[in-house]
Amino acid sequence: MTTDGLTLVVGSGVQRYREYLLSSAGQRPVWLLDATEPTWQRAHIAGHTVVPQRDAARMTPDVPALVAAAREVAAAHRVVGVMSYDETLVVATAHIAEELGLRGLTVAGAENCRNKTRTRRLLTGAGLVQPRYAHVTTAAEARVAATDFGWPVVVKPRGMGASIGVVRVPDAAAMDAAFTTAEEASRGGNPDYEGGVLVEEMLTGPEISIDGAVQDGGYQPLFIAHKSLGLEPYFEETGHLVSSDDPLLTDPALLDTLERAHRALGLQDGMTHTEIKFTDRGPAVVEVNARLGGDLIPYIGRLASGIDPARVAVDVAAGIPVRPVPTRKTSVGIRFCYPPEDGTVAAASLPGPGSLDGLVEAEQIVPAGAVLRLPPRGYANLCRYALLVCEADGPADCSDRLDAAQAAADVRLELG
């Protein structure tokens, strides 16, 4: 297939965390379907259609309106593909692909990823390493399931991302509060996935994420990020580290798990972000997301490997065969800075790029006056005040450099 024609991009996301993707995708003609008029997006797009959300407060897309808008664009232009890197829009994007006869995830495949209960059922049925799980609607039911699985357990919403509402529960006494946190978090997103929570057996071991491409059912990884977690008992993702020559990229057991998981979920064409935990039973799939990773993981993956994930995504959407090969050999990591407690930012102090070995970026990501709330009152963008990016020849040195940069960062809060 030739590369002329438009690729529809559904949703643009938050500028700081997603502009680099739209900028790269926009090196080919792209048409943006978004809920608001574009501002910073205009530099990267050939055109746009505004499609208001069905429920803006809960980020609920209007799927029929998005499909109708896509159909109108296709009536006036040659549309060769459709893609999204927004978790809340992957199902809508699949509806568009099916309506226009484009390559992409099917609606069933996207739902299999978006609905974590379906993910668990299908992966367990395929014989993949999975935690025991139960979908429950009350804290009492959650305690029964947890007692059966053995404490500690994990509770989580069915349809949220970025570890929102995910809690480690050590014992029965802590379940009421944990259930409330997870259940209330589910009501902050799409109502299709609210109500009840998942209770899961606690898996232990190091955790990674893999951004990969699926074409004609064949899976290939782009890069692997080693994840740092913090703020227990919550699973806040505090940082990620990518090495272009990570030996796990050719690990037979991991690759077999990834291929089988994608087949079990019915994923034929598209981009995915898969989270894996290495347990004493082997690699266990935590979840498969039907889009590229968040938290700037694709960005540091591009810095470390030279592979541009947005360009890969555009090619996959258009049906152009991809064979991504690293052009760089380095390790790059990102670390997010959190306040010690809730408060309003008075001032932040960060080391300057170049002032420490390997520090290439240091950015305050909230202004003075921003209110920061730690989990469970706030997650991700609501509780971070800065990000740091470091580079080194290998992962151990990169991790040490991130530690040094984080130690040099500080924030002054106004409390109350």
ABEGO torsion letter per residue (X at the ends): XBABEBBBBBEAEBAAAAAAAAAAAAABBBBBBBABBBBAAAAABABBBBBBBABAAAGBBBAAAAAAAAAAAAAABBBABBBBABAAAAAAAAAAAAAAGBBEBBAAAAAAAABAAAAAAAAAAAGBBBBBBBBBABAAAAAAAAAAAEOBBBBBBAABBGGBGBBBBABAAAAAAAAAAAAAAAAABBAAABEEBBBBBBBBEBBBBBBBBBBGGBBBBABBBBBBBBGOABBBBAEBBBBAABAAAABAAAAAAAAAAAAAAGBABEBBBBBBBBBAAEBBBABBBBBBBBGGAAAAAAAAAGBBAAAAAAAAAAGBBBBBBBABBBBBBBBBBBBABBEBBABBBBBBBGABBGBABBBBABBBGBBBBBOAABBEAAABABBBBBBBABAAAAAAAAAAAAAABBBBBBBX
